[in-house]
Amino acid sequence: MAMSAGSSGGVKASPNVTPMIDVMLVLLIIFMLVIPAITAGFQAIPPTGVNLKPHPEEDQDQVLGIDANGQYYLNKKAIPNAELGVRLKQIFENRTEDKLLYVKAHKDLQYGKVIDALDIAAHNDVRVTGMITDQRPGTVSGIQGDNLNSSLTNEINVTPMIDVLLVLLIIFMMVIPMSRKAVDLQLPDPTPDDTNSGPPPSQIVLEVLPGNAFKINSQPVSKADLGKKLKEIYDPRPDKIIFVKGDPTVKYQDVIAAMDVARGAGVKVIATTPKDVK
């Protein structure tokens, strides 16, 4: 607290914010230095999408990372790829619920490498995967319920300086650890009797093929018409589940983009076909 004598002879008291600014600046620098260290060891650029479901991070979450070379990371720690099944079995075998595995894979991976990991997960007690995806800049999900805080806006008051530092500190504290969004994907039943049967005949199967080509139940559909065609199918349809089959050679980003379009067209449940289904 600073004190000064005014022209009238009275004493004026004004807060000295300099120490507070210094503290906030130090805390901000600490967060800027520590966050990269926390996330070090696994680097992957996830795919982007629009119609993404928010997933608040929880302590029991399990995250499988797959980098650009196809190396597996479990909760940011590199593991031998051959040990993935054993590690997942140890984690999920005794869980009666929350058999959800988050997958953060590099967007340019061949989808076949992602399918290999999903197949291992399906055979080791994982039932649902959250395919971690970044929100495309300048977009919000068009699905009701995905944007719980869409009515809230933040305005940074650039004066005084302490407000700026406080806002930046809050951004680092809140956004960095809680920015996960994903496309939920139901894994196939791993029982041997169903391995090669694929989805029931009445279900809708979306194929993602090389060259931005798509098929819906074996009928070719252009990329430009994909959303419109899916909406025509699902608007009157009570069963809003779709099976997505990606060609092993297409990029992971392309498959996520197709799933994103499907969600935007009204699909509620996205499932993947078994790995060996032709």
Secondary structure, DSSP 8 states (H G I E B T S, - for coil): -EEEE-TTS-EEEE---HHHHHHHHHHHHHHHHHHHHHHTT------EESS-EE----TT--EEEE-TT--EEETTEE--GGGHHHHHHHHHTT-SS--EEEEEE-TTSBHHHHHHHHHHHHTTT--EEEEE-EE-TT----STTS-TTTT-------SSHHHHHHHHHHHHHHTGGG--EEEEEE-----GGGTTT-S-TTSEEEEEETTTEEEETTEEE-TTTHHHHHHHHHSS-S--EEEEEE-TTSBHHHHHHHHHHHHHTT--EEEE--TT--
